[in-house]
Amino acid sequence: MAEGKVYTYKFYNYTSGYIHHCTIRHLEFNTKYYYVVGIGQTERQFWFITPPEVGPDVPYTFGLIGDLGQSFDSNKTLTHYEMNPLRGKTVLFVGDLSYADNYPNHDNVRWDTWGRFVERSVAYQPWIWTAGNHEIDFAPEIGETKPFKPYTNRYHVPYKASQSTAPFWYSIKRASAYIIVLSSYSSYGKYTPQYKWLEDELPKVNRSETPWLIVILHSPWYNSYNYHYMEGETMRVMFEPWFVQYKVDVVFAGHVHAYERSERVSNIAYTVINGICTPVKDQSAPVYITIGDGGNLEGLATNMTEPQPAYSAYREASFGHAIFDIKNRTHAYYSWHRNQDGYAVEADKMWFFNRYWHQVDDSPA
């Protein structure tokens, strides 16, 4: 038996139901556990499978979803993810969950309906969250001046395990991957808590144990759409040198309601074209993928900058989801599945070759 804590919170004229949080320790790896929610006639049974033990050649599959909301297109995206033969064992969610703040007075009933909508997945597999701008819920005009109030009351994350001081930036080890979650909407300037945490965290990554280094955040750093253009620029300036130094494999972001995959590029190595510093291919840099195409009511970002920049490998204004399928320490298969045709179509794909192990294998004996 496991006991947890029960919470309620108030937001303007809304009072939540009872929210239960429970931490269960000493579980076995790669084991199916059943759990029950409710009592008597309200009782419902669910299950989850714990992750495998951490190791360099442990295969593992992640689903990628962002900016989901709760619309007809949201339902298509989630359905296609569930029907994908490569469906992940964990979802990396890149922010913007319920879009409750799009409704009058930040209607928190929308958090309840969104919870019921995604239950068919989140009740059975972990979702690793990052907070988007629609989670801020800062509304002084109705007396709500505490940012992220509904999100932090509902979605607890294990941030203290990675010595983080806030639930908006943290890390998780999963199979052969080391996942770093960052917050686009918390301070990240020099000497801020998030900056200091990341500065201390990156050297802790043991690529011999977890060769795949993945970062998720909300506001993309490389974005060739006219929507939210350059919004991630200041964060890129602060952290990109570290991402290149530590050879981050891939950075997943949302925010822009479309899809885009970059080449391996950085502004660390750049060229000057017509007096403008332009990013160039850099094999030490991550691939940047924008996957803010879950299907919310705000619609697609269809207005792209032209011509398509050289750093942009593939872009499409369609809803969909993605899969990051780690095979072993050296290879991972990535695919993006568009759902504009009424069914999921694999529209973009690439093989990732882990540069850390390539570097180790090619070094002199």
C-alpha positions in Angstrom: 0.0 0.0 0.0 1.2 3.5 -0.8 0.0 6.7 0.8 0.3 10.1 -0.7 -0.8 13.7 -0.1 -4.1 15.3 -1.1 -4.2 18.9 -2.4 -6.8 21.4 -3.6 -6.1 24.8 -4.9 -8.2 27.9 -5.8 -7.9 30.0 -8.9 -10.1 33.1 -9.1 -13.7 31.6 -8.7 -12.6 28.0 -9.3 -11.8 25.4 -6.6 -10.2 22.2 -7.7 -11.3 18.7 -6.7 -9.0 16.6 -4.6 -5.6 16.1 -6.3 -3.6 13.2 -5.1 0.2 12.9 -5.3 1.9 9.7 -4.3 5.6 8.8 -4.3 6.3 5.0 -4.4 9.8 3.9 -3.7 11.8 0.6 -4.2 10.1 -0.5 -7.3 11.7 -3.2 -9.5 13.0 -2.2 -12.9 11.0 -3.2 -16.0 8.1 -4.5 -14.0 4.4 -4.0 -14.6 2.5 -2.5 -11.6 -1.2 -2.1 -11.2 -2.8 0.7 -9.2 -6.4 1.7 -8.2 -7.9 5.1 -8.2 -11.2 5.7 -6.3 -13.3 3.7 -3.9 -16.2 1.4 -4.4 -18.3 2.2 -7.5 -15.8 4.9 -8.5 -12.9 2.5 -8.4 -10.8 2.2 -11.6 -7.7 0.1 -12.2 -4.7 1.2 -14.2 -1.1 0.0 -14.8 2.3 1.2 -15.7 5.7 -0.4 -16.5 8.7 0.8 -14.7 11.7 1.8 -16.9 14.7 -0.6 -17.4 17.9 -0.2 -15.5 20.1 2.6 -16.8 22.9 1.4 -19.2 24.7 2.5 -22.4 23.1 -0.1 -24.7 19.6 -0.2 -23.2 17.1 0.4 -26.1 14.2 2.8 -25.3 11.6 4.7 -27.3 10.3 8.2 -26.6 7.2 9.8 -28.0 7.3 13.5 -28.7 4.2 15.7 -28.4 3.9 19.5 -27.9 1.3 22.3 -27.7 -1.5 19.7 -27.5 -4.6 21.5 -26.2 -8.0 19.8 -26.5 -9.4 20.0 -29.9 -10.4 17.7 -32.8 -6.9 17.9 -34.1 -5.5 17.2 -30.6 -7.5 14.0 -30.5 -6.2 13.0 -33.9 -2.6 13.5 -32.8 -3.0 11.5 -29.6 -4.9 8.8 -31.4 -2.1 8.5 -34.0 0.5 8.4 -31.3 -1.3 5.6 -29.6 -1.7 3.6 -32.9 1.9 4.1 -33.9 3.7 0.7 -33.9 6.8 2.5 -32.4 4.7 4.1 -29.7 7.0 5.4 -27.0 7.4 4.0 -23.5 7.6 7.6 -22.2 6.4 10.9 -23.7 8.6 13.9 -23.8 6.1 16.8 -23.7 7.5 20.1 -24.8 5.0 22.4 -23.1 1.5 24.0 -23.5 -0.9 21.5 -22.1 -4.5 22.5 -21.6 -4.7 26.1 -23.0 -7.0 26.9 -20.2 -5.7 30.5 -20.3 -7.3 30.9 -23.7 -10.7 31.0 -22.1 -12.3 33.8 -20.0 -10.7 34.1 -16.5 -8.3 31.3 -17.3 -11.1 28.8 -17.0 -9.5 26.1 -14.8 -12.3 23.6 -15.6 -10.3 23.3 -18.8 -7.5 21.7 -16.8 -9.9 19.1 -15.6 -11.2 18.3 -19.1 -7.6 18.2 -20.5 -6.7 15.7 -17.7 -9.5 13.4 -18.7 -8.6 13.8 -22.3 -5.0 12.7 -21.9 -5.7 10.1 -19.2 -5.8 7.3 -21.8 -2.0 7.8 -22.2 -0.7 9.4 -19.0 -2.4 6.8 -16.8 -0.3 4.1 -18.4 3.1 5.7 -19.2 5.2 8.5 -17.9 5.0 12.0 -19.5 8.1 14.2 -18.8 6.9 17.8 -18.8 8.4 21.2 -19.6 6.3 24.3 -18.9 5.2 26.4 -21.8 3.9 30.0 -21.9 0.3 28.7 -21.5 1.2 27.3 -18.2 2.2 30.6 -16.7 -1.4 31.6 -15.8 -0.3 35.0 -14.5 -3.5 37.1 -14.4 -3.3 40.1 -12.0 -6.5 41.5 -13.5 -8.4 38.8 -11.6 -6.1 38.7 -8.6 -3.9 35.7 -9.7 -0.3 36.8 -9.3 1.5 33.5 -8.7 2.8 32.2 -12.0 2.4 28.5 -12.9 -0.2 27.9 -10.2 -2.5 25.3 -11.8 0.5 23.5 -13.5 2.6 23.1 -10.3 -0.4 22.0 -8.3 -1.4 19.3 -10.8 1.9 18.1 -12.3 4.6 17.3 -9.9 8.1 16.5 -11.3 11.1 14.9 -9.5 13.2 18.1 -9.6 14.8 17.7 -6.2 16.5 14.4 -7.2 18.7 16.5 -9.6 19.4 19.2 -7.0 17.2 21.6 -8.8 15.6 24.4 -6.7 12.5 24.6 -8.8 10.2 22.3 -10.7 10.8 24.0 -14.0 14.3 22.8 -14.7 15.5 19.3 -13.8 17.0 16.1 -15.2 16.0 12.4 -15.5 18.0 9.4 -16.5 16.0 6.9 -18.6 17.6 3.8 -20.0 20.5 5.0 -22.2 19.3 8.7 -22.2 20.0 11.6 -20.0 17.1 14.1 -20.3 17.6 17.8 -19.3 14.4 19.9 -18.9 14.8 23.6 -19.1 12.4 26.5 -18.6 12.0 29.2 -21.3 9.9 31.3 -18.9 12.1 31.3 -15.8 15.2 33.5 -15.4 18.3 32.0 -17.2 20.8 34.9 -17.1 24.2 34.5 -15.6 24.2 33.5 -11.9 20.4 32.8 -11.9 19.4 29.5 -10.3 18.6 27.9 -13.6 21.9 29.0 -15.1 23.9 27.8 -12.1 22.0 24.5 -12.1 22.7 23.8 -15.7 26.3 24.8 -15.4 26.7 22.2 -12.6 24.5 19.6 -14.2 26.1 19.2 -17.6 29.5 18.0 -16.3 27.6 15.3 -14.3 26.4 13.5 -17.5 28.4 10.3 -17.8 28.2 9.4 -21.5 29.6 6.0 -20.8 26.5 5.3 -18.8 23.9 7.4 -20.7 25.3 8.1 -24.1 22.3 10.0 -25.4 21.9 13.6 -24.1 18.5 15.1 -24.9 17.3 18.6 -23.9 13.6 19.7 -23.9 12.4 23.3 -23.6 9.5 25.3 -25.0 10.6 28.2 -27.1 12.8 27.1 -30.0 16.2 28.5 -30.7 16.2 27.9 -34.4 12.9 28.7 -36.0 12.3 29.8 -39.6 8.6 30.6 -39.1 7.4 34.1 -38.7 5.5 33.0 -35.5 7.5 33.5 -32.3 10.5 34.4 -34.5 13.7 34.9 -32.4 11.9 34.5 -29.1 14.4 31.9 -28.0 17.4 34.0 -29.0 18.6 35.2 -25.6 18.4 31.7 -24.1 20.4 30.4 -27.1 23.1 33.0 -26.6 23.4 32.0 -22.9 23.4 28.2 -23.3 24.4 27.2 -26.9 28.2 27.2 -26.2 27.6 24.6 -23.5 25.4 22.5 -25.8 28.2 22.4 -28.3 30.9 21.7 -25.7 29.0 18.8 -24.2 27.8 17.5 -27.6 24.0 17.5 -26.8 22.4 15.1 -29.4 19.1 16.7 -29.9 17.0 19.6 -28.5 13.2 19.3 -28.7 11.0 22.5 -28.5 7.4 23.5 -29.1 5.7 26.9 -29.1 5.6 27.3 -32.9 2.5 25.4 -34.1 4.3 23.5 -36.9 7.1 21.2 -37.5 10.8 21.9 -38.2 14.1 20.0 -38.1 17.4 21.7 -38.3 20.8 20.6 -39.5 23.5 20.3 -36.9 24.2 24.1 -36.7 25.5 26.6 -34.3 26.3 30.3 -34.0 29.5 29.3 -32.4 30.8 28.5 -35.9 29.2 31.1 -38.2 29.7 32.8 -41.5 28.9 36.4 -42.5 26.5 36.8 -45.4 25.5 40.3 -46.5 26.8 41.6 -43.2 24.7 39.2 -41.1 26.2 36.5 -38.9 24.6 33.2 -40.2 24.8 29.8 -38.5 26.7 27.1 -40.3 26.8 23.4 -40.0 28.7 22.3 -36.9 29.0 18.5 -36.2 29.5 19.2 -32.5 26.1 20.9 -32.3 22.7 19.4 -31.6 19.9 18.8 -34.1 17.1 21.3 -33.1 13.5 19.9 -33.6 10.3 22.0 -33.2 7.4 19.8 -32.5 4.7 22.3 -31.4 2.2 20.8 -33.6 -0.1 18.8 -31.3 -3.3 20.4 -32.6 -4.6 23.1 -30.3 -7.4 25.5 -31.3 -5.0 28.4 -32.1 -4.3 26.6 -35.4 -1.2 26.0 -37.5 1.7 28.4 -38.0 1.6 28.6 -41.8 3.7 31.7 -42.5 7.3 30.7 -43.1 10.3 32.9 -43.8 11.5 32.7 -47.4 13.8 31.5 -48.7 14.1 28.5 -46.3 17.4 29.0 -44.4 20.3 26.7 -45.0 20.1 25.5 -41.3 16.5 24.3 -41.8 16.6 20.7 -43.1 12.8 20.1 -43.2 9.8 22.1 -42.2 6.0 21.6 -42.7 3.0 23.4 -41.2 1.1 20.3 -40.2 -0.1 18.7 -37.0 1.5 15.5 -35.8 3.8 13.7 -33.3 7.3 12.2 -33.4 9.2 9.2 -32.2 12.8 9.0 -30.9 13.8 5.3 -30.9 17.1 4.6 -29.3 18.6 1.3 -30.5 21.9 1.2 -28.6 24.8 3.5 -27.6 25.5 4.5 -31.2 22.3 4.6 -33.2 18.8 6.1 -32.8 16.0 6.3 -35.3 13.9 9.5 -35.4 10.6 9.9 -37.3 7.9 12.6 -37.5 4.4 11.6 -38.4 2.0 14.1 -39.9 -1.7 13.6 -39.4 -3.1 16.1 -42.0 -4.3 13.3 -44.2 -6.6 11.7 -41.7 -4.0 9.1 -40.8 -0.4 9.2 -39.5 2.1 9.5 -42.3 5.9 9.3 -41.7 6.9 12.5 -43.4 10.4 13.1 -42.0 13.0 10.8 -40.6 16.7 10.5 -39.9 19.2 8.2 -38.2 21.1 9.8 -35.3 24.7 8.6 -34.9 26.0 9.2 -31.4 29.0 11.5 -31.8 30.3 10.9 -28.3 30.9 7.2 -29.1 32.1 7.9 -32.6 34.7 10.2 -31.0 35.7 7.6 -28.5 35.9 4.8 -31.1 38.0 7.0 -33.4 40.5 8.1 -30.8 44.1 6.7 -30.9 44.6 3.5 -28.9 
